[in-house]
Every structure is written in structure tokens, then in C-alpha cells.
Amino acid sequence: MRAYLLMMAIAAVVTFFATHAVRRFAAKRNLHIAIRERDAHSTPTPRLGGIAMYLGFLATILIAWPLGWFSSVFANPGQVIAIVVSVTLIALVGVLDDLYDLDWTLKLAAQFVVGGLLAWQGVQIVSLPISGLTIGSFGTSLISTVFITVLVMNAVNFIDGLDGLVAGVVLIGTGVFFAYTYLLAQQTSPTDYFSLSGLLSAIIMGMCIGFLPHNWHKAKIFMGDSGAYQLGLLMAISALAVTGQVDAGAVTKNALLPAFIPLLLPLAILILPLLDFSLAVVRRMRAGLSPFAADRKHIHHRLQDFGHSHLGAVLVFYAWTTLISTSFLLLFFYPGWLVAIYFVVGLLACMLYTAWPLIARRRQTAKSK
């Protein structure tokens, strides 16, 4: 655990100071785009935080590589190099988009290239806990891997509309996912707790921790597409890698639900981003627009229109992400009925907080009569 905490701290420190440097550079060079109608901020703000996050990722990988702790993680250097190249490519495309607003087809093509590169180098779904099912062909694994990678990257990017929203949601969700990967490693390899999923999760958390102080409301810098794509890509890689740690053939009926956690937990963490992404695609295609056309009808925009403050809308996402992700993690420890009680109590609390502006307005109306 100390090794993971050290990697998290390195990623956080490098990202924090790199973000400060990028902020100063962007301000000096006036590197920001004009405020758009859908934007929640009113002051021109640079969107190049992804550069600092990339530096945090790269520095941590380079430091972790020669350390004996992570020898098993770097035993396949080709795979690690593919991950670094993929993150570098998507970060570069994101930076170009943040500066020049690239066409959505170029960004989507880059995402498919990145997903294909990862699958080609073995970062892919290995097995599913469905009657011991192992992915039978390279083609099936490649298609499913690319689909998941592109989906997660876009889901994370779609909610990047409020200060601290993406970094906080990803930090909470990845924290829960890291706890799961660490516990899984203890069970599957008692003599070696280190895994690719665990290392990447620690780096993701460090990137978010280092970036959040600069991005908290009112934000001094945004992560932009470069940062959101990086976080989504690294989350997807972590989820794909952890499927190989579960022996699908050894899953019994009683252990079936916990065995599904490698697949369910990443989806649970991103349930709101995935919902937002799905609604946006349907909404835009029905209007005859590109599924990646921008608008001001995302869930976080609707929460503000409903009456939540900027911070209040962000906290709604935090609350729901915490409830859903922790509920799935608790299935690893406790009986389903006990987790259900926890979930129902949390559900009522989240619903109450989400609906609070409406409740407050009705109370105010009742008092004024």
C-alpha cells in the first residue's frame, strides 16, 4: 500500500506544480478560447490543464518503472509502452482540440486508433464471469475493447462542464475502484499485491488531487478535452486490465455477483456520465445534429436550471457517484440484503439533496401565502 501511496503522491505533486506552470504560461500567451454560450464561467480561462496532468502521469510511470515493487507490472514492457503512447496520442489530440476546436470526426478517429493500439498490445478484456466464459477470439476482444475505451473517454468528457466536476467524480470513483483492485490482488496473488490496474488507479487519483485545487470553483484553469480524455482512457485501461485477474472458470454460483464487479464497478462509477452521454447522443441525433455537437442540455446544466448552484450541481454528482460505487464495492464484503439497506438509505438522501431546490421553493411559497 505504501508504494501505491507514494506513486499517488508523486502524481499529485507533479500535477499540482505543472498546473501552476501551465496556468502562468497560458495567461502570458493568452491561450484561451472565447467564452461560449453553453459555458458556466464568465471569465476567459485556459483549457490546457491536461498538459499538466499528462506530465504527472508520465513522471510517475518513469519513476515507478525501475522500482522493484512494480516489477510484475512492467514485466511486459511492450504493453506499458503501448499505454504511454496511447495516453500521449490522446493528450496531444486533446490539446489541439482545446486550442483549435478540431472536427469531431478527427477526435473520434484518434480514439479508435488508441483503443485499437491497446487491444493489439494485449490491454483487453480477458474473461467474463459467465459460466467460465473466456473471450474466444482476438477480433471479439478487439471490438469490445475499442468500444469500451471510446465509450468511457467520451462519457468522462461529456460531463466536463463545471468546476471540479470531472476531477472530483473520477477521484471518488477511482478511489473505490482502487480499493477493489487492491483487495482482489490480495486474494489472487497473496505474495504480490501489485497490479497494472492498481498502479494506474493510484496515478489517476494523484492527477485529480493535484489538479483539483486549481480547478475548484471558481476555476483558474480547466483540464479541457486533453485532461478528460486522459482520465477516461486510463480508467478504461484499469477496468480492462483487472478482468484478467479474475479466474472466470473458478467462479461459483455463490461468488457470481462479486465476480461481476470488475465489469460492473467501472460502469457504476460512470453511471451519470454514461447516462448523460446516452441522452446527449439521442437528443442530438433526433434533432438531426452530430452526436458530438455541443449544447447546454447536459445533466449538470439541467441541475443548475433546476435551482442548484454551481457547487451544488457538482456535489449532486459527487453524492450519486459515491453511493453507487460504494454500494457495488460493499457487495465484495457483505450480504446483498445488507448492502440493499445501505443503498436505499443513501438513495433517499441523494434524492432529497437533488430535489432540495424544489422543496425549498415550495416551502418559500407556502410561507409567503
N, C-alpha and C positions, 0 to 999 in steps of 0.2 A: 504493500500500500504506500509506503514512503517513497518508493521510486515513482509511482504514478503521481503522487502529490508534488514531487519535485518537478516532473515534466509539466504538470499543470501550472506550477508557479513560474517556470521559465517562459511558457507560452503567454502567461498573463503579463509578466514584466516586460517582455519584448514587445508585445502588442500595445501595452499602455504607452510606453515611451515612443514607439514607432508612430502611434496615432497622433501623439503630440507633435512629432516632427512633420508628419503629413499635413496636419492642420495648418501649421505655420507656412509650409511650402505652398499649399493650396491657396491660402489667404494672400500670400505675397504675389503669386502668379494669377490670382483672380480666377482660379479653376473651379467654377461652379456654373450650373446651368440656370436659366431663368426660372422663376417660380411658376409652376403650372397651376391650373385651376383646381386640380384634384389634390394638390399638396396641402398638408396640415400646417406647415410652417410659413411664416411671413417674412423671414429674413433670409437672403441668399446664403446657402450653406453648402460647403463642398460635399461631394458624394464619393470620396476616394478612400474611405476607411478600410475598404477591402484590401488595399495595398499593405496597410499596417498589419492586418490580420494574416495575410499571406506570409509576411516576414516572421510573425510569431509562430506560424505553422512550420515554416522551413527551418528556422533556427532550432526549434525543439526536436525536429526529426534528425537534424545533423548532430545534435548533442546526444540524442538517445542511441543513435546507430552504433557508436563504438563501445557503449556501456555493456558490460556483461549481463546486466539484468535482463536486457531485451534481446539476447542472442537468439532465442527461438523465434521472435518476431521478425528479425532481419535474416533468418536462415534462408529465405527466398528473396535475394536482393532484386531480382527482376520484377517481382510483384511490388515491392516497395518503390522501385524506380517508376513503375507504371503509375502508382498513386501520386507520386510527386509530380510527374509530367502532366497527369490529368488535372491536378489542382492548379498547376502553373498555367495550363492552357485555359481553363475556365476562368481563372482570375484575370488573365490577360484580356479575354473576350469581354469580361465584365467591366474592366477598366475602360476599354474602348467604348463600350456602350454608355458608361457613366459620363464620358467626355463628349461623345459624338452621337449618341442615341441611335445605335445600329438597328437595322431592319430585323424584325422578329425571326425571319427565316434563317438569317445568319446565326443568331444565338441558338436557335433550336438545332441547327445542323451541328454546331460545336458541341452541344450537349449529347447528341447521338454519337459523335466521334469519341467523346470522353467515355461514355458508357460502353461503347464497343471495345475501346482500348483496355478498360478494366476487365471486362469479361474475357478478352483474349489472353490476358496475363493471369487468369485464374481467380480474380476477385469476383465471385459469382455465387449464386445460390447453389449449395452443395446437396442439401437434402431437405425433405419436408416430413414432419411428424405425422404422416397419414399412412397408416399401415406399413410403416417402414419404407415409404417411397423415397427413392433416390432419383434425382434428376437424370434421366436416361440418356440424353444426347447433348452434345455441345451446342447445337442450334437452339434447342429449347432453353437451355441455361442462358445462352447469349441474349435471346429475345427478352426473357423475363428480367434479366439483369439490367439491360438497357432501359426497359420500360420503367422499372422501379427507380433507377438512377435519375432519369429525366423527370419522372413524376415528383420525386422528393425535392429536387432542385427547384422546380417551378412552384411547388407548394410553399416552400420557405420564402421564395422571392415574392410571391403574391401578397403576403401579409406584411411586407416591409413598407409600412406607410405611416407609422407613428414612432415617436422617440422611444427607444428602448424595447420595442415590441419584439422584434426578431431575436435580438441577443438574449433577452430575458426568457422567452419561450424556449429557445434552443438550450439555454443554460439549465433550466428546470428539467426539461425532458431528457437531455443528455446526462444530467446528474443521476436520474433514476435509471437510465439505461446502463450507465457505468456501474452502478451498484449491482445490477443484474449480471453483467458480464464478469464482474469480479467474483460473485458468488458461484456463477456457473463454472468459471475456471477452477475454483477451489474443489468443485465436485468432479470435474472431468480430468483434471491433472493436478492432484494434490501436491506434487513436488515442484510445479511451475505455474505460478498464478498469472504469468504474463501472457497477454494475447494482443493481436493486432487491434481488435475491437476496443479493448481496454485502453491501449495507448492512444488511439485516435480520439476516443471519448474524453480522455484527460486533456488532450490538446485542444479539442473543441471547447471544453469548459474554460480552459485558460484563455483562449482567444476571446470568448464572450466576457469573462471577468475583466480582462484588460481593456476591452473596448467600451463596456457599459458606462464607466464614469464620464467618458467624452460624449456619449450618445443619450444620456439620461435627459429628460425634459428640463429645460429646453436645450436640445442637442446642439453641440458645437460642430459636429461632423456626422455624416451618415455613412453606413457601410456600403451603400449602393448595390448594384447588381453583382459587382465583383465579390463583395462580402457575403451576400445572401446565397449566391451560387456556391461559393466555397463551403459554407456551413451545410447547405443541403447535400452537396456531393460527399463531404466527409461523413455526414450522418448516414447516407445511403451505403457507403463503403463499410461503415461499422456494422450496420444491420446485415449486410450481405456476408461479411466475414464471420459473424457469430453463428450463422446457420451451420457452418462446418464443425462447430463444437458440440452439436447435439447428435447423438447416435440414434438416428431415426428407427433403426431396426430394433433397438432395445427399449423403445417406448411402450409401456404397458397402458392398459385402459385407465388405470388409476392415475397415471402420470401424464395422460394425454394433454390436459389443459396446460399444465406448466410447460410441456414440451412445445406448445404453440407460441410461447412467449417471445422467442426470437423473431417471429413473424408479426405477432400482434402488438408488441410493445412499441416498435417504431411507428406503426400506424396509429396507435393510441396517442403517442406523443404529438403527432402531427394531425390529429383529427380535425382541429379547427382550420389549420392551413389547407388541408386536403378538401374540406368542405367548402372553404372559400374559393379554392381553385376550381372545383367542380361547378359551383354555382356561376362563377365568372365565365367559364367556357360555355356553358349552356346559355347564359344570358346574352353573351356577345354573338354567338352563332345564330341564335334566334333573331337577333337584330341585323343579321347579315354582315357582321363585322368579323375581323380576325379574332380568334380566341385569345390572342395576346395583346389586343388593343386595350389601351389604358382607359379607366373610368373611375368615377368616385362612388362606386356602389359595393365596395368590399365590406366585409363584416365589421371591420374597425371603423369605417366611415359611418355605417348604419348605427353603430353603438353611440357614436358622437351625436348623430342626428336624433337618436332616441333620448338623449339628455345626459349622457356620461361626459365627463371632462376628458381632456386628452389623456391624463394619467389614469382616470377611472376606466377608460376603454382598455388601456394596456393591462390594468390589473384584472379585468374580466378574463382576458386571455390567460394570464398567469394562473388564476384560480382554476379555470377549467382544465388547463394543461396539468397542473399539479394533481387534481382529483383523478383524472382519467389515467395518467401514467402510474401514479402510486397504487391505484386500485389493481392494475394488472400486475405490478410487482408484488403486491401482497399475496396474490394467488400462489406465489412461489413458496410462501411460508404458512399460510393459514387456510382453513377450510372455506369453501365457496360461500357458505351461509354467513360466515363472519365478515368476509370481505363485502358481501352484499349489504350488510348493515352499515358498514363504513361508507360504502358508495352512496347509499340512499341518504344518509345524513349529510354527506358532502354535497350531493346533488341538490338537496333542498337549500343548503347555504349558498351554493353558486347561483341557483335560480333566483334566490332572494336578492343577492347582490346585483345580478344582471338586470333584474326588473326594478331595482330601487328608484331610479329616476321617475318611473311611472307611479310608484307607490308614494313618493314624496310629492309629486304634483297633485295627486288625488287628496292627500292629506292637507295640502295647502289650499286646495279648492274648497274642501269641507270646512276649513277654519274661516275662510273668507265669507261663507254664506251666513 
